[in-house]
Amino acid sequence: MSHQTESEQSTPERDSSRPTFRSGAVARMAGMPVSTLRIWEQRYQVVGPGTAPSGHRLYSAADVERVTLLRRLTERGHTIGLIAGLDIEQLRKLVLTQATAEAQANVELPPRRSPMKIVVVGQAMAQRLNRPSFRKRWASPPHLVGVFDSLAEAAQAGMGSPDAGVDLLLWQASGLQVGALIELKAAQDAWKAHGVAVAYRFSSAAARDELANTGAVVVRELADDAALGLWLSSLESSLSMGPGDDIHPGGSTGIEPWSLGAMGLVDTPLPARRFDDAALTKFAELSSGIDCECPSHVAELLMQISNFETYSAGCASRSPADAQLHAYLQRVAGAARMLFETALQRVAVAEGWSLP
């Protein structure tokens, strides 16, 4: 007859109701003393662990989740006696509701602004922006000041127009070629556009390079309306220039969100790390007690990406071009790091854990 070792007992099983974890492991995962766990069992019957032949209490993955949710709620002011009788779904909903309320309380809402005024070059793009499925996603949908077939037509129509002074010139380029910068700048000047964005379907690298340092936001056209709306929304939230600011080599319109800056369009500073290696290691250990190992993987990937970001910043460079490449890699890693930090926070909310 074989006997399980302690490490084998700590390995998550597919059956969430199978007794697997000892009280010490459960207390560590929930972030609470073993003594508190036993008081909750005896006084409030929050869980009913089994007993191993050795006499140790054994808890299931479902028990671990329940205790963790209860612990999180009591840390936020709930009385254990009032919530001990709730079932697991009620506890999950209560944690999610409280986490959402906390997040909203910590978000400083920007002042409501009038609809973004856009001049569109490209009939197909204008049709997309007028779709009900696109406009219903906006509290104040963008206002299309003008729609044109070409940059030249847009530039001619904008000269002396009473509507000049728009927020954005949006050019849908089916084929982006070298030499477009002059016409693009002429259209921007005519409309006194605060920012310029180019959504292309096909493009050469040389054509993209020509616009890379002008301040124009250049992306491959997004096929999904939701993604297109999110992109334009990010541009709207960062349009901070005054009339008369325009495209110029080596400059920036300031309209790029951190994600676009990270992709090499501008040297936008990225926020510092939210979690150091010690905190991520602690989170990975915390997540080892549930059936799905994705939380642990997210923490480990975040640690690797953060370390690569730091490594790229200090990597030796053989030439100015080499230094520019390393700076680009650092920005890309920083953008990926911020995405994974958001993912880690979402995992913590879903599992009812307090982030380290």
C-alpha positions as CSV (number, residue, x, y, z in Angstrom):
1,M,0.0,0.0,0.0
2,S,1.4,3.4,-1.0
3,H,1.4,6.5,1.2
4,Q,1.1,10.1,0.0
5,T,3.9,12.4,0.9
6,E,3.1,15.9,2.2
7,S,4.1,17.4,-1.2
8,E,1.7,15.0,-2.9
9,Q,-1.0,16.1,-0.6
10,S,-0.4,19.7,-1.5
11,T,-0.9,19.0,-5.2
12,P,-4.2,20.3,-6.6
13,E,-6.6,17.5,-7.7
14,R,-9.2,17.7,-10.4
15,D,-12.0,16.9,-7.9
16,S,-12.4,20.2,-5.9
17,S,-14.3,18.3,-3.2
18,R,-11.5,15.9,-2.5
19,P,-9.7,16.5,0.9
20,T,-6.1,17.5,0.0
21,F,-4.7,20.3,2.1
22,R,-3.6,20.5,5.7
23,S,-4.7,23.3,7.9
24,G,-1.3,25.0,7.8
25,A,-1.4,25.2,4.0
26,V,-5.0,26.5,4.0
27,A,-4.1,29.2,6.5
28,R,-1.1,30.3,4.4
29,M,-3.2,30.5,1.2
30,A,-5.9,32.4,2.9
31,G,-3.5,34.7,4.7
32,M,-4.7,34.0,8.2
33,P,-3.5,32.3,11.4
34,V,-4.3,28.6,11.9
35,S,-5.9,29.5,15.2
36,T,-8.4,31.8,13.4
37,L,-9.2,29.0,10.9
38,R,-10.0,26.6,13.7
39,I,-12.2,29.2,15.6
40,W,-14.2,29.7,12.4
41,E,-14.7,25.9,12.1
42,Q,-15.7,25.3,15.7
43,R,-17.8,28.4,16.2
44,Y,-19.3,29.1,12.8
45,Q,-18.9,25.8,10.9
46,V,-17.6,27.6,7.8
47,V,-16.1,24.4,6.5
48,G,-16.2,20.7,7.4
49,P,-12.7,19.2,6.8
50,G,-12.1,15.5,6.7
51,T,-9.5,13.7,8.8
52,A,-6.6,11.7,7.5
53,P,-5.5,8.4,9.1
54,S,-2.7,10.4,10.7
55,G,-5.2,12.6,12.5
56,H,-4.5,15.7,10.4
57,R,-7.4,17.8,9.2
58,L,-7.6,17.7,5.4
59,Y,-9.4,20.4,3.4
60,S,-10.6,20.4,-0.2
61,A,-10.0,23.0,-2.9
62,A,-13.6,24.1,-2.4
63,D,-12.8,24.6,1.3
64,V,-9.8,26.7,0.4
65,E,-11.8,29.0,-1.8
66,R,-14.5,29.4,0.8
67,V,-12.1,30.3,3.6
68,T,-10.2,32.7,1.3
69,L,-13.4,34.5,0.3
70,L,-14.5,34.8,3.9
71,R,-11.0,36.1,4.9
72,R,-11.1,38.7,2.2
73,L,-14.5,39.9,3.3
74,T,-13.7,40.1,6.9
75,E,-10.6,42.2,6.1
76,R,-13.0,44.7,4.5
77,G,-15.3,45.1,7.5
78,H,-17.7,42.2,7.2
79,T,-18.5,40.3,10.4
80,I,-17.8,36.6,10.1
81,G,-20.9,35.6,12.0
82,L,-23.1,37.4,9.4
83,I,-21.5,35.9,6.3
84,A,-20.5,32.4,7.5
85,G,-23.8,31.0,6.4
86,L,-23.6,32.3,2.8
87,D,-23.0,29.7,0.1
88,I,-20.0,29.9,-2.3
89,E,-21.9,31.7,-5.1
90,Q,-23.1,34.4,-2.7
91,L,-19.6,34.9,-1.3
92,R,-18.2,35.2,-4.8
93,K,-20.8,37.8,-5.8
94,L,-20.2,39.7,-2.6
95,V,-16.5,39.8,-3.1
96,L,-16.9,40.9,-6.8
97,T,-19.4,43.6,-5.8
98,Q,-17.1,45.0,-3.1
99,A,-14.1,44.9,-5.4
100,T,-16.0,46.7,-8.1
101,A,-17.1,49.4,-5.7
102,E,-13.5,49.8,-4.4
103,A,-12.2,50.1,-7.9
104,Q,-14.8,52.7,-8.8
105,A,-14.1,54.7,-5.6
106,N,-10.4,54.9,-6.5
107,V,-11.0,56.0,-10.1
108,E,-11.0,59.7,-10.7
109,L,-13.4,60.2,-13.5
110,P,-12.3,62.7,-16.2
111,P,-14.5,65.7,-16.9
112,R,-17.2,65.0,-19.4
113,R,-16.2,66.4,-22.8
114,S,-18.1,67.2,-25.9
115,P,-18.0,64.6,-28.7
116,M,-14.7,64.3,-30.5
117,K,-14.7,66.1,-33.8
118,I,-13.1,64.0,-36.5
119,V,-12.3,64.6,-40.2
120,V,-12.3,61.3,-42.0
121,V,-10.5,60.5,-45.2
122,G,-11.9,57.2,-46.4
123,Q,-15.6,56.5,-47.1
124,A,-15.4,53.0,-45.7
125,M,-14.1,54.2,-42.4
126,A,-16.8,56.8,-42.2
127,Q,-19.4,54.1,-42.7
128,R,-17.9,52.1,-39.9
129,L,-18.0,55.1,-37.5
130,N,-21.7,55.6,-38.3
131,R,-22.7,52.0,-37.6
132,P,-25.2,51.7,-34.7
133,S,-23.0,48.8,-33.3
134,F,-20.1,51.2,-33.1
135,R,-21.9,54.3,-31.9
136,K,-23.8,52.6,-29.1
137,R,-20.5,52.0,-27.3
138,W,-20.0,55.7,-26.8
139,A,-21.6,58.0,-24.2
140,S,-20.9,60.8,-26.7
141,P,-20.2,59.3,-30.2
142,P,-17.6,61.1,-32.3
143,H,-18.9,63.9,-34.6
144,L,-17.8,63.5,-38.2
145,V,-17.1,67.1,-39.4
146,G,-16.3,66.0,-42.9
147,V,-15.7,62.8,-45.0
148,F,-13.5,62.8,-48.0
149,D,-12.1,60.4,-50.6
150,S,-8.5,61.7,-50.5
151,L,-6.1,63.8,-48.5
152,A,-6.0,66.4,-51.3
153,E,-9.7,66.7,-51.3
154,A,-9.7,67.1,-47.5
155,A,-7.0,69.7,-47.6
156,Q,-8.9,71.8,-50.2
157,A,-12.2,71.6,-48.2
158,G,-10.5,72.6,-45.0
159,M,-8.9,75.8,-46.2
160,G,-10.9,78.6,-44.5
161,S,-13.6,76.2,-43.3
162,P,-15.6,77.5,-40.2
163,D,-15.3,74.0,-38.8
164,A,-11.5,74.1,-38.7
165,G,-10.0,73.2,-35.3
166,V,-11.0,69.6,-35.2
167,D,-9.7,67.1,-32.7
168,L,-8.5,64.4,-35.1
169,L,-7.7,63.8,-38.7
170,L,-8.3,60.1,-39.4
171,W,-7.0,58.7,-42.6
172,Q,-8.0,55.3,-43.8
173,A,-5.1,54.3,-46.2
174,S,-5.9,51.1,-48.2
175,G,-2.3,51.2,-49.3
176,L,0.2,53.3,-47.4
177,Q,3.1,54.4,-49.6
178,V,6.3,56.6,-49.2
179,G,5.6,60.2,-49.9
180,A,2.3,60.6,-48.1
181,L,3.7,62.8,-45.4
182,I,3.4,66.1,-47.4
183,E,-0.3,65.5,-48.2
184,L,-1.1,64.4,-44.7
185,K,0.5,67.5,-43.2
186,A,-1.4,69.7,-45.7
187,A,-4.7,68.2,-44.7
188,Q,-3.9,68.6,-41.0
189,D,-2.9,72.2,-41.4
190,A,-6.0,73.0,-43.4
191,W,-8.3,71.6,-40.7
192,K,-6.1,72.7,-37.8
193,A,-6.4,69.1,-36.5
194,H,-5.0,68.6,-33.0
195,G,-3.9,65.0,-33.8
196,V,-3.5,62.7,-36.7
197,A,-4.2,58.9,-36.9
198,V,-3.6,56.6,-39.9
199,A,-5.3,53.2,-40.2
200,Y,-3.7,51.3,-43.0
201,R,-4.6,47.9,-44.6
202,F,-1.3,47.4,-46.5
203,S,1.9,49.2,-46.1
204,S,5.6,49.0,-46.8
205,A,8.0,49.3,-43.9
206,A,9.5,52.4,-45.5
207,A,6.2,54.1,-45.6
208,R,5.6,53.4,-41.9
209,D,9.1,54.5,-41.1
210,E,8.4,57.8,-42.8
211,L,5.6,58.6,-40.4
212,A,7.1,56.9,-37.3
213,N,8.7,60.0,-35.9
214,T,6.1,62.6,-37.0
215,G,3.7,62.1,-34.1
216,A,1.1,60.5,-36.2
217,V,-0.5,57.4,-34.7
218,V,-0.1,54.6,-37.4
219,V,-1.7,51.2,-36.9
220,R,-3.0,48.4,-39.1
221,E,-6.8,48.9,-39.5
222,L,-8.7,47.1,-36.8
223,A,-11.4,44.8,-38.2
224,D,-13.5,44.6,-35.1
225,D,-15.8,47.5,-34.3
226,A,-15.2,47.1,-30.5
227,A,-11.4,47.3,-31.0
228,L,-11.8,50.3,-33.3
229,G,-13.9,52.0,-30.7
230,L,-11.4,51.3,-27.9
231,W,-8.6,52.6,-30.1
232,L,-10.4,55.9,-30.9
233,S,-11.4,56.2,-27.3
234,S,-7.8,56.0,-26.2
235,L,-7.0,58.7,-28.7
236,E,-9.8,60.9,-27.4
237,S,-8.7,60.6,-23.8
238,S,-5.2,61.8,-24.6
239,L,-5.9,64.6,-27.1
240,S,-4.3,67.4,-25.1
241,M,-2.8,69.7,-27.7
242,G,-4.0,73.2,-28.6
243,P,-4.9,74.4,-32.1
244,G,-1.9,75.0,-34.3
245,D,0.2,72.2,-33.0
246,D,1.0,69.9,-35.9
247,I,3.1,67.1,-37.3
248,H,6.8,67.8,-37.4
249,P,9.8,65.4,-37.7
250,G,11.0,64.3,-34.3
251,G,8.0,65.8,-32.5
252,S,4.9,64.3,-31.0
253,T,1.3,65.3,-31.0
254,G,0.9,63.8,-27.5
255,I,-2.1,61.8,-28.7
256,E,-0.5,58.4,-28.3
257,P,-1.6,56.3,-25.3
258,W,1.1,54.3,-23.5
259,S,0.4,51.2,-25.6
260,L,1.1,52.9,-28.9
261,G,4.1,54.7,-27.5
262,A,5.5,51.3,-26.4
263,M,5.3,50.0,-29.9
264,G,7.9,52.5,-31.0
265,L,5.9,55.5,-32.1
266,V,7.0,57.8,-29.2
267,D,9.2,57.6,-26.2
268,T,6.3,57.8,-23.8
269,P,7.4,57.1,-20.2
270,L,5.8,54.0,-18.6
271,P,4.7,53.7,-15.0
272,A,7.0,51.8,-12.7
273,R,6.4,48.2,-11.7
274,R,3.4,47.6,-9.4
275,F,4.7,44.3,-8.0
276,D,8.3,43.3,-7.3
277,D,9.7,39.8,-7.6
278,A,9.0,39.0,-3.9
279,A,5.3,39.9,-4.2
280,L,4.9,37.9,-7.4
281,T,6.6,34.9,-5.8
282,K,4.2,35.1,-2.9
283,F,1.2,35.3,-5.3
284,A,2.4,32.3,-7.3
285,E,2.6,30.3,-4.1
286,L,-0.8,31.5,-3.0
287,S,-2.3,30.3,-6.3
288,S,-0.8,26.8,-6.1
289,G,-3.8,25.6,-4.0
290,I,-6.4,25.8,-6.7
291,D,-7.2,23.4,-9.6
292,C,-6.3,25.9,-12.4
293,E,-2.7,26.9,-12.5
294,C,-3.2,30.0,-14.7
295,P,-2.9,32.4,-11.8
296,S,0.6,31.0,-11.0
297,H,1.5,31.2,-14.7
298,V,0.4,34.8,-14.9
299,A,2.6,35.7,-11.9
300,E,5.6,33.9,-13.4
301,L,5.2,35.4,-16.8
302,L,4.9,38.9,-15.3
303,M,8.1,38.3,-13.3
304,Q,9.9,37.2,-16.5
305,I,8.6,40.2,-18.5
306,S,9.5,42.7,-15.8
307,N,13.0,41.3,-15.5
308,F,13.5,41.4,-19.3
309,E,12.3,45.1,-19.2
310,T,15.0,45.8,-16.6
311,Y,17.6,43.8,-18.6
312,S,16.9,45.7,-21.8
313,A,17.3,49.0,-20.1
314,G,20.9,48.1,-19.0
315,C,21.9,46.1,-22.0
316,A,25.2,47.1,-23.7
317,S,24.9,48.9,-27.0
318,R,27.4,48.8,-29.9
319,S,26.0,51.8,-31.7
320,P,23.3,54.4,-31.6
321,A,21.1,52.2,-33.7
322,D,21.7,49.3,-31.3
323,A,20.8,51.6,-28.3
324,Q,17.6,52.6,-30.1
325,L,16.7,48.9,-30.6
326,H,17.2,48.2,-26.9
327,A,15.0,51.2,-25.9
328,Y,12.3,49.8,-28.2
329,L,12.5,46.4,-26.6
330,Q,12.3,47.9,-23.2
331,R,9.1,49.8,-24.1
332,V,7.5,46.7,-25.6
333,A,8.4,44.8,-22.5
334,G,7.0,47.6,-20.3
335,A,3.7,47.6,-22.2
336,A,3.4,43.8,-21.9
337,R,4.2,44.1,-18.2
338,M,1.4,46.6,-17.7
339,L,-1.1,44.3,-19.4
340,F,0.0,41.4,-17.2
341,E,-0.3,43.5,-14.1
342,T,-3.9,44.3,-15.0
343,A,-4.5,40.5,-15.7
344,L,-3.0,39.7,-12.3
345,Q,-5.3,42.1,-10.6
346,R,-8.3,40.6,-12.4
347,V,-7.3,37.1,-11.3
348,A,-7.0,38.2,-7.7
349,V,-10.5,39.7,-7.8
350,A,-11.9,36.6,-9.4
351,E,-10.3,34.3,-6.8
352,G,-11.1,36.6,-3.9
353,W,-7.4,37.1,-3.0
354,S,-5.7,40.2,-1.6
355,L,-2.8,41.2,-3.9
356,P,0.6,41.1,-2.1
